[in-house]
Amino acid sequence: MRSHNLGLVLVMQCLLAGQALAAGELKVCADPNNPPFSDRKGTGYENAIAELLAKDQGLKLSYTWFPQRMGFVRSTLKAQDPDTGEFKCDVIMGVPARSDMTATTDAYYRSSYALVYVTKNWAAIPSLDALAAWPKEARVGIRMAMYDGSPATTWMLRHDLIEQGVPYQSMGGDASVNTAQQLLKEFRDGRINMAIVWGPIAAYLVRHETTPKLAMLPVKSEEGVTFEYSMSMGVRIPDKDRKAMLNGFIQKNQAKINGILEKHGVPLLPLSSDADAAAKK
């Protein structure tokens, strides 16, 4: 009986997915205040890619807005309207290629974390290895943002930089301020002078802050710490038709997608075969 019910649910989900495609609408799940990724004004690079997708497929673009916090996928991609039974939205524009919360498309970009630092304090930092090799006396002035659960925090632990860390929560309770906005304020107020953050956020900080002036250095993974990740689009697991449509769009428009990402300063790495394989799971 339970397997029969499960099969019925999967059939219904597929039917609903097909109805949404036939209706000519691209319903995107997004955070209304999450620069540089998305916002209500449409200034994020995920907004721009969604617009390109809608135009390419001849679909009307609409959004379901919800803060990207715990429960985001459950409250958007997997949530249904109680009156119509339709899903609230059908595509998340940016999910890790190895995500197990959604089915993922082919990876459409690969980036890395990056070190952001105040240039008046340090003229140039050639690499993360060079920073790790600084003697104790050279580290005294470092005030580095330290987010729970971040690979940067793991790296700081491995290289005895925890004393220089300024702790923050990865998902604060205030949805009106996201990570990039929080870090901009903290740099301006002088509370921090370094941070190792996801590359798109690092680019946003450097592009939006002139006082103090910031520099960005993309960093490489090391044994035990992964800084490089591939990103895909996310759909519901039974939604194979939409996933196929999105993969076709990515293949056809990769150069245009890269152009949008480069316009926003996102540090790009070559898409690797292992990342593509992971995205197809």
C-alpha positions in Angstrom: 0.0 0.0 0.0 2.8 2.4 0.9 4.6 1.8 -2.4 1.4 2.3 -4.3 0.8 5.6 -2.6 4.4 6.7 -3.3 4.0 5.8 -6.9 0.8 7.9 -7.1 2.5 10.9 -5.5 5.3 10.7 -8.1 2.9 10.5 -11.0 1.0 13.5 -9.7 4.2 15.5 -9.3 5.2 14.7 -12.8 1.8 15.7 -14.1 2.0 19.0 -12.2 5.5 19.7 -13.6 4.2 19.0 -17.1 1.3 21.4 -16.6 3.6 24.2 -15.5 5.8 23.8 -18.6 2.7 23.7 -20.8 1.4 26.9 -19.1 4.3 28.9 -20.4 5.6 30.1 -17.1 9.0 30.0 -15.5 8.4 30.0 -11.7 11.7 30.7 -9.9 12.3 30.2 -6.1 14.5 33.0 -4.8 15.6 35.1 -1.9 14.2 38.7 -2.1 17.3 40.1 -0.5 20.4 38.1 -1.3 22.9 40.1 -3.3 24.9 39.3 -5.4 22.6 36.3 -6.2 19.0 37.6 -6.2 16.8 40.4 -5.1 13.3 41.8 -5.8 14.8 44.5 -8.0 16.3 41.9 -10.3 19.9 43.1 -9.9 21.4 39.7 -9.0 23.2 37.5 -11.4 20.8 34.7 -10.8 18.0 37.1 -11.7 19.8 37.9 -15.0 20.3 34.2 -15.8 16.6 33.6 -15.0 15.7 36.4 -17.4 17.9 34.9 -20.1 16.3 31.5 -19.5 12.7 32.8 -19.7 13.5 34.7 -23.0 15.3 31.7 -24.5 12.4 29.4 -23.7 9.6 31.9 -24.5 8.3 31.7 -20.9 6.8 34.3 -18.5 9.1 34.8 -15.5 7.7 34.9 -12.0 9.1 34.5 -8.5 8.2 32.9 -5.2 10.2 34.9 -2.6 11.5 33.4 0.6 14.6 34.0 2.7 17.4 31.5 1.9 17.5 30.1 5.4 16.7 26.7 6.9 13.6 25.3 5.2 14.1 27.2 2.0 13.6 24.2 -0.4 10.7 22.9 1.7 9.0 26.2 1.7 9.4 27.0 -2.0 10.3 24.2 -4.5 8.5 21.4 -2.6 5.6 23.5 -1.3 2.2 23.4 -2.9 -0.6 26.0 -3.1 -3.3 24.6 -0.7 -6.1 25.8 -3.1 -4.8 24.7 -6.5 -2.3 22.0 -5.6 0.2 23.6 -7.9 3.8 23.9 -6.7 4.7 27.4 -5.7 7.8 27.5 -7.9 9.8 25.1 -10.0 13.5 26.1 -10.3 16.2 27.3 -7.9 18.8 29.1 -9.9 21.8 28.2 -7.8 22.4 25.0 -5.8 25.6 23.0 -5.2 26.2 20.4 -7.9 26.3 17.7 -5.2 23.1 18.9 -3.5 20.9 16.1 -2.1 18.0 18.5 -1.5 17.0 18.7 -5.2 17.7 17.1 -8.5 20.5 19.1 -10.1 21.2 20.1 -13.7 24.6 20.0 -15.4 26.9 22.4 -13.6 26.9 25.8 -15.3 29.7 27.5 -13.3 32.5 26.6 -11.0 34.1 29.0 -8.6 36.1 29.1 -5.4 36.3 30.9 -2.1 38.4 34.0 -2.0 40.4 36.0 0.5 39.2 39.6 0.8 41.4 42.0 2.7 41.9 45.7 3.4 44.7 47.0 1.1 45.9 49.7 3.4 46.8 47.0 5.9 48.5 44.7 3.4 49.8 45.8 0.0 49.6 42.3 -1.5 49.1 38.8 -0.3 50.3 36.4 -2.9 48.6 33.2 -1.7 46.8 31.6 1.2 49.9 29.5 1.8 51.9 32.7 2.2 49.4 34.0 4.8 49.5 30.7 6.7 53.3 31.0 6.9 53.2 34.4 8.6 54.9 34.4 11.9 52.9 35.0 15.1 54.0 38.7 15.3 52.8 39.4 11.8 49.3 38.0 12.6 48.6 40.3 15.5 46.6 42.8 13.4 44.4 40.3 11.6 40.7 40.4 12.3 39.2 37.7 10.1 35.5 37.0 9.7 34.8 33.5 10.9 31.5 31.8 9.9 30.3 28.6 11.5 30.3 25.7 9.1 32.5 27.4 6.6 35.6 25.8 5.0 37.3 29.0 5.9 36.8 28.3 9.6 38.3 24.8 9.1 41.3 26.4 7.3 41.7 28.8 10.2 41.7 26.0 12.7 44.3 24.0 10.7 46.6 27.1 10.5 46.3 28.4 14.1 44.4 31.5 13.2 41.3 31.1 15.4 42.6 33.8 17.8 42.3 36.2 14.9 38.7 35.2 14.1 35.7 37.4 14.6 32.7 34.9 14.8 29.5 35.2 12.9 26.5 33.0 12.2 26.1 31.7 8.7 22.3 32.1 8.9 21.4 34.9 11.2 17.9 35.5 12.3 17.5 38.8 10.5 16.5 38.0 6.9 16.8 41.7 6.0 20.6 41.6 6.1 22.5 38.9 4.1 26.1 37.8 4.4 27.4 40.3 1.8 25.6 43.2 3.3 26.8 42.2 6.8 30.4 42.0 5.7 30.3 45.3 3.9 29.2 47.0 7.2 31.8 45.1 9.2 34.6 46.1 6.9 33.4 49.8 6.9 33.2 49.8 10.7 36.7 48.3 11.0 35.5 45.3 13.0 37.2 43.0 10.4 40.0 43.5 7.9 40.0 40.0 6.3 37.5 37.4 5.3 37.5 34.1 3.3 34.1 33.9 1.6 32.5 32.3 -1.4 33.9 33.9 -4.6 30.7 35.7 -5.8 30.3 37.3 -2.4 34.0 38.3 -2.4 33.6 39.9 -5.8 30.5 41.8 -4.5 32.5 43.2 -1.6 35.4 44.4 -3.7 33.1 46.0 -6.3 31.0 47.8 -3.7 33.6 49.0 -1.2 36.1 51.8 -1.8 36.5 53.0 1.8 38.4 51.0 2.9 39.6 49.7 -0.4 39.4 45.9 -0.6 41.4 43.3 -2.7 40.3 39.8 -3.6 42.5 36.7 -3.9 40.7 33.4 -5.1 42.1 30.5 -3.1 42.8 26.8 -3.9 41.6 23.8 -2.0 44.2 21.9 0.1 44.1 18.5 1.7 41.2 18.4 4.1 39.7 21.8 3.0 37.7 22.2 -0.1 37.3 25.8 -1.5 36.2 25.0 -5.0 32.6 24.1 -5.9 30.4 23.7 -9.0 27.0 25.1 -9.1 23.8 23.9 -10.9 20.1 24.7 -11.1 17.8 22.7 -8.8 14.4 21.1 -9.6 12.2 18.5 -7.9 13.6 15.0 -8.3 10.7 13.7 -10.4 10.8 16.7 -12.7 12.8 15.1 -15.5 11.3 17.2 -18.4 12.2 20.5 -16.8 15.7 19.2 -15.9 16.2 18.2 -19.5 15.0 21.6 -20.7 17.4 23.4 -18.3 20.3 21.2 -19.4 19.6 22.1 -23.1 19.4 25.8 -22.1 22.8 25.6 -20.3 24.5 23.8 -23.2 23.2 26.3 -25.7 23.8 29.5 -23.7 27.0 28.7 -21.7 28.9 31.7 -23.2 26.0 34.1 -22.4 25.8 32.7 -18.8 29.6 33.2 -18.5 29.2 36.8 -19.7 26.6 37.5 -16.9 28.9 35.9 -14.3 31.9 37.8 -15.5 29.9 41.1 -15.5 29.3 40.5 -11.7 33.0 39.8 -11.2 32.5 36.1 -10.2 35.8 34.3 -10.2 35.3 31.4 -12.7 37.2 28.1 -12.9 36.9 25.5 -15.7 34.0 23.1 -15.3 35.5 19.8 -14.5 34.2 16.4 -15.7 33.8 15.1 -12.1 31.7 18.2 -11.3 29.5 17.6 -14.4 29.0 14.0 -13.4 28.0 14.9 -9.9 25.5 17.4 -11.2 23.8 14.8 -13.3 23.0 12.5 -10.3 
